[in-house]
Amino acid sequence: MDESGRLVLKGRIEGDGQVKINGVRLELGSIEEAMEDVGGVVDTAVAKVEVGQDGRAVLGVFVKLKETCREELMGVGEGGGGWIMVEQNSLLTLVRYVCEERVGKEGTPTYVAVGMTGREMEGIVGQTGKTDRKLLPLFSEVRRRAFKGEVQGPPLSSLGLIGKHVEDEITEVLNLTSKSWLTTDATLRSVGGDSLTATRIVRGIYARTHRVHNGRKLGGETGVLEGPWKAREIMGRTLGEYVEFLSGSGVEAKGEEGGRGGGERSGEGGRIEGDEAPHGELYGALMKAITAGWTEVALSILNCTPLQPKLFTHNGRMGKEGSRLVRKAKWTSTPLHLACKSGLPSVVLCLLGKGCRVSVPDSSGNFPIHLACLGDGGGNLEGYVKCVEAMIDVGGVPVKARDGNKHTIVIAAARGGKGRILETAIRKWREGGGGGIDDWDRWGRTAVHWCVMNGHVECLEILKREGADMGGGWKGKKGKGTSLKIETPKEIAERIYGEDGGEIGRILRG
């Protein structure tokens, strides 16, 4: 009522929870109820609308995460507090999808913020359930920072021609469907690489920068390049640091095209990938959540959406393809590959329950179980052990399964160098009737050879205790498809560690 006693209609009572977005009336409570579908991630959610300078209403959601999820995203004992804005990552994709499905397009939040400590929601939501949205900060006041496991930074190509060569070679060797993961802050392991792919990538970068043919003879009879071209240089740095290391070592890119001597990558094969696939954005979010080690977010994507990961795999067999380029174009890492590589047993079990195939190789010929045996993705050691057990006991993987390099699970575990995983692999190998543990790979190497090459003293002692042949002399024909010199473990030890082979040599002689 104004001064003259007339009634004036001023609009809805502020804070009643009903708003209008682009002409569509919404209940903020319905958005908050939609968040209940993400039970493994969200504890409490409060939606809010702000009117921007252009007069348009903008919707956002403030979220208190479940404790386990908060620790995965923020880290244990994270100092400070306050709200953090969720940028373009898996959590944002999940929240937006759930809201759009439950409320509609206009109910999809533009902003999502999470509390760092879990105490930020105190006072905003009372014990009676009443919500005071006035206590929430403005969207412009919410800080932005990377979450735990999240890779940020500019693209590698921004570092010049050498950066572009590194970016192109990693994309080709790992058969990545997007270069967006290849930032200066990423590591080779975080995008699916290991010590073997590191060797291939470094050789390819050498060929690109020197404009020479990347053939079998590159690196001589041992296939190893010296100086800045050792594989360990790329494994021990972020990709941005590696590009700077090459530049600082006097490496100069001599042209935009390297000397591959191969053809174009083929897009054939029927593999569904990227945003063109059904629920492709959700699939990308799942892959990124697994890579970051966000178990709860990954499980919520699998359980709260219609995503079917098994649709994103190829049904053929790598051995049926004669061309290496065609093989690489058809196969890439699946969610099961990444879950095994990251050591996430809960995600592995969920994927197995949804019918994901255990016998699909990635572009390097690795099966998921071999990546779990390697245990070099930065995950928890016990998690890798549980992944190996789940793949065999639940997934039904034959213990004698060999990857594209003819590696058994024992050889893969020896390569990785984690004693606990190696003991599990040997136990499962023998329980499944695998027999002896001196099988050879395509290069004429056994598990003992790989322990010697990689300096894994603990695993070498385990193999010796389990009765492995420490002499390891090649008993067959020269390895098919390789020009590498066939060496005994003793010869490798002397080549790498000196005349007496150091500690490795002592174990071999003992």
N, C-alpha and C positions, 0 to 999 in steps of 0.2 A: 504494500500500500504506500502510495507516495504522499507528499505533504498535503495534497488537496483531497486525500481520502479515496483516490481511485486505485483499483487493483491493477497491478502491472505484472504481466507474464514474463518472467526472466529466464525461463528454461527449466531443465531438469535439476533436481537437487544434486549438488556437487558431491561426488563420491559414492553415488548409488550403483556404480558399476556398469551402467549402460552408456555406450558411446556410439558415435557415428564415424565410420571410415569411408571416405569417398562415396558418401551418400547411402551407405549400408549400415544399418543399426546393428550393433553387436553387444553381447553381454560379456564383459571381461571375465566373469566367473566361468563361462563356457570354455574360454581359453585356458584358464587355470585348471579346470577339470580335465581338459585334454592332456595336460602334462602328467596326469595320474597314469596315463598309458605307458609312460616311460618310467616305470616303477623302479627299475634297477639303477637309474641315474638321478631322478628328481625326487627330493624329499618334499619341498614346498615351492610353489611358484606363485608370483603375483604379477598380473598384467597391468600395464599403464599406458596411457595415451598422452602425448604432448602435441601441441600445435606449433609448427615451425614458423619461421619468419615469412614463408610464402603463404601462410594461412592453412596449409594442409595438415591433417592429423597424422601422426606417426605412432605406430604401435610397437611396444617393446615388452619383454618379459624378464623379470628378475627371478633368479632361480637359486634356491638352496640345494646343493647337491647332497646325495647320500654320501656317508663318510668314506666308504671304499672308493667311490668314484672321485670324490674330491681329492683323495690322496693320490690317485692315479694322474689326475690332471694338474694338481698343484704341487705335489710332493709332500712328504711327511715333515712336519716341523717348519713349514713355510712361515717366515716372519711377516709382520705387518698385518694388514687386514683391508677390508673395503671390497668394493665391487670391481670386477674385471670384465671388460667387454669381450664377448666371444666373436672372433673374426671368422673368416671363411674356413671352417674346419668341420670335422665329422659331427660334433655336437650340434652346431648350428644347423646343418643339413637335417639331422634327426628331428630337432625341435620344430623346424619349419614344416617338415613333412607331416608330422603328427597333427600340428595345428591346422594345416590346410585340409587334411583328411577329415578331421572332426568338425571344424568350424566353417571352412570354406576359404577361398583365396583371400578375401579381405581380412580373415583372421590370422594370416601368416605374419608373424612379427618381423619387423625390420631390424630390431635390435634384440639381442639376448645377452644378459649380464649374469655372472655367477659370483657368489661370495667366496672370498679366499679362505676364510676360517670357519664358515658355517654359522657364525654368530650374527651376521649382518642382518638377518631377518627378525632379530629380537625387537619387539616393540611394534614392528610393522604388522605382524599377524599376532593378535592377542590369543589368550587361552580359550576364549569363547569362539574363536574363529573370525572375529571382526578384523577387517583389513583397513589400515590407515595408509593409503597410497601417497599421501602428502609427505610422508617421511622418506620416500624413495628419492634418490638423487636425479638430477636432470641427465638425460642421455649424454649430453656434451661433457658432463663432469666425470663420467666413468672412465677409468684408466684403460689403456690398451697395453698388453704385454703377451709374450708367447707362453703357452702352457707347456708343461713337462712333456718331453718327447716330440714336441711340435717343431718342425723344421721351417725356418723362415730365411730371409735374405734375398738379395737380387739374383737373377738367373746367371748361370755360368757364362753364357754368351756375352754378358756385359763386361767380362774381363778380357775382351779382345779375341783374336783369332785362336790363340792357344786354348782359351776357355771354350770356344765353340768346338774345337777339335775334341776336347775332353767330353763335352756334352754330347756330341754326335756319336762318339765311340761307345760311351756307356749306354746310350739309348739303343744302339744297334746290338751290342753284345747281350744286354739284359732284355732286349725286346720290350722296352717300356712303351706303353700306349700314350704317354704324355711326358713332356719335358718339364712340366711344372714342378716336379719333385726335385729336379736337379738345380738346387740353389747353392750359393757359396757356403751356407751353413750345414748342408747335408753331408753325410759320409757315404762311402760306397756300401757299407753294410746296411745303412738305413734304407737304401733303395733296392736291396736284394742281392748285392754282390758278396763274393767270398774270395778266398785266396786264389782259387783256380781262375775265376773270372777276372780277378785283378791282373793276373799274368796276361790273359788274352787282351784285356783293355789296354794295358801299358804297351804291349806289342803293337796294337792298332794305332795308338796315339803316336808312337815312334814312326810308324809307316806314314801316317798322315802328315806329321810335321817335317819328315825328311823326304817325303814323296818317293818312297821306295815300296816295292811289292811286299805285302804282308803274307809271306809264304812260310813253309815249314822250315826253311833253312835260316830264317831270321832268328838270331840268338845262338847259332851254332848247334853243336850236337847235344848240348844240355838244354837248349831252348830258353836260356836265361840271358837277359840284357844287363849290362853293368852300368855303373854310375847312377845318374838320377832315374834310370829306367828299371830299377828293381821294384818288384810288386809291393814290397813292404812300405815303400814311400807313399803310395796312394792309400794303403790300408790304415796308416797311422795318422792321417790328417783329415780335416774336412776337405771337401772338393775345392773350395775357394783357396785354402792354404796350399793344396797340391798344385793348382795352377800357378800360384805365386812362387812356389818352390821350383817349378819347371822354368819359369821366367828368370828367377834368380840364379839358376844353374846354367844360364846361357843358351837355353833351348829357344830356337826361333822357328816360327811357322813359315814354311816356304811356299805355301799356296793354300787355296781353299779346299782342294780335293786331295785326299790321301791316296796312296797306292794300294788299293784293296785287291784289284784284279778280279773282282766278282761282279755280279749283276745287280739288278735292282731288287729290293726287298719285295716279296710277293705279299699281297694282302689276302690271298685265298686261304681257305681252310675252314671257314664256317665258325670261327671263334667270335663270340659276341663281345664287344668291348666298347668302353667309353660311353658318352652320353647318348649315343645312337641306340643303345640296347634298352630293353624294357627296364625301367628303374635304374638306368645307368648312373644317375647322380648318387643314388643310394649305394650302388656298388662301389663307386669311387670313394664314398665316405667310409664304407666298411673297410676297404683296403687301407686307407689312411689311418683309421682307428687302430687296426691290428698292428700296422707298422709302428705307430706311436706307443703301443703297449697299453691302450685303453680298453681293457677287457670288458668293463661294464657297458661302455658305449657300443662296442662291437656286438655284444650279446643283445643289447636293446635293439640295434638295427636288425639283427637276425630274428628276434622274437616279436618285435612290435610293428614290423612292416611285411609286405608280401614278397620281399626280395627272395629269389631262389638262386643261391650261389652256384648250384650245379649247372645252371643254364650257361654259365660263363666259361665252360671248359670244352675242349675239343674231344671228339669221340674216337679219333683215329689213334694210330700207333706211330711213334717217332721212327721206329725201325723200318716202317713201310715207305718212308720218304727217302729217295736217293740223294736229293740235293740238300746240302747243308743250309743254303740260304732259304729254301722253302721250309725246312724244318724250323728255322729260327723265326720265320714269319708267322707260323701257325701257332706256336706254343709260347705262352708267357706264364708268369707266376699267377696262381689262383689264390683265393683266400686261405685255403688249406696250406699251401706253400708258406705263405707269410706267417700264419699262426704257428706252424712248426718252427720256422726260422726265429720267431720272436719268443718262443717258449711259453705259449699261452694254452695250457691244457684244457681249460674250460671252453675256450673258443674252438679248439680242435674237436672236442666231444660234441659240441653243438653242431658243427659243420658235418661231422660224420653222421649225426642223427638226421640231418637234412639231406643226406644222400650224396654228399660231395665225393667224387671219385678219388681213390687213393693212388691210382696208377697213372695219373696224368703228369708228364714231365714238364719242366719249365724250359726256357730257351737254351739252357746249358745242359739239359738232360737230367737234371736233378729231380728225384721224386720227393714228396714232402717228408717222408721218414728219414731220408738221408740228410735233409736240412736240420731236422731235429737232432740227429746224431752229431752233426757238426757243432751245434751249440754255440755258434759265434755271432748270434744276432743281438747280443747285449741283454738277454733275458736272464731270469733266475735259473740257477743250475738244476734245482729240483723240478722246476717247470719243464725243462728239456727232458729229464728222465721220465716224467709223467707223460709227455707227448710221445716219446718212443714207445712206452708201454701201451698207451691208448691206440696208437696206430696199428700195433700188432694184435692186441687183445680185443679191441672193439672194431677197428677198421679192417681186420683180417689180412693185413699185409704179410705176404710170405717172407720169412726171415732171409731167404736166399735171393730176394729181389736185388737186382743190380741197376745202377743208374746208367746214364749215357756214356760214362767213362769206365764202366764195368766195376764200379765200386760197390762192395758189400756194405752192410750197415757197420761191420767191424772196421773196415778201411775208413769209412766216413768218420766214425768216432775217433779213430787214431789220428786222422787229419786234423780234427778239431782240437784235440789235445786235452779234453776234460776227462780225467780219470774216472769219475763217477759215471759218466755217460758210457765210457768204453766198457766198464764192468757190466753195466746193464745190457749193452749190445751183445757182449760175449755170452752172457747168461741167456738172453733171448735166442741167440743164434744156436746155442747148444740145445735148449729146450725144444726148439723147432726142428731139430735134426740137421742143422747146418754143417755139422762135421768139424773138420779142422779149421784153423783161423789163419791159414797161410795162402789164401786165394790171391790171385794176381789180377791187376787191373789192365787196362789197355796199353799202359806204358811199361808193363813188366814189373810193377811195384806191388809190394804187399803192405799190410798195415805197419810192419816194422820199417820199411823204407820211408813211409810218410812221417813216422815219429822221428826218424833220424833227420830227414829234410827240414822239418819244422821245429826241431829242437825240443820235442816233448819228452822230457826225461821221465816224468811220472808214468805216462802211458807206455813208454818203452819198458819200464820195469814191470808194469802189469802184464804186458804181452809176454815178457820173458817168464814171469811166474806162471802164466797160463800155458806155457809150453810152445810158444811161437818159435819158428826157425830164425835165429839171429843171423845166420849166414845169408839166407835169402837169395841164393844164386838162381838166375833165370833158368828154368828147366824146359822151356818150350821154344817155339819159333819167335822171331822178333815181333814185337807188338804190331798188330795190324793198324795201318793208318798213322803211324808215327815214325819219325826219323830220329828220335831221341836215342842217345846212347843208353844201352842197358847196363846199369851199375849195381853192384852189391851194396848192402847197407854200409859195409866197412869203407868202400870206395867213396860213397857219398859223404860219410863222416870226415874222411881225410880231405876231401875237396873243400868242404865247407868250414870245418873246424880246425884244420891243421893236420900235421903228419900223424899225431897219435889219436886224433879224433876227439880230444877233450873228454868231458864227462860222458858223452854219448859213446865214444870209443871204449871207455872203461866198461860200460854196461855190456856192450857187444862182445868184448873179450872175456868178461867175467863168466 
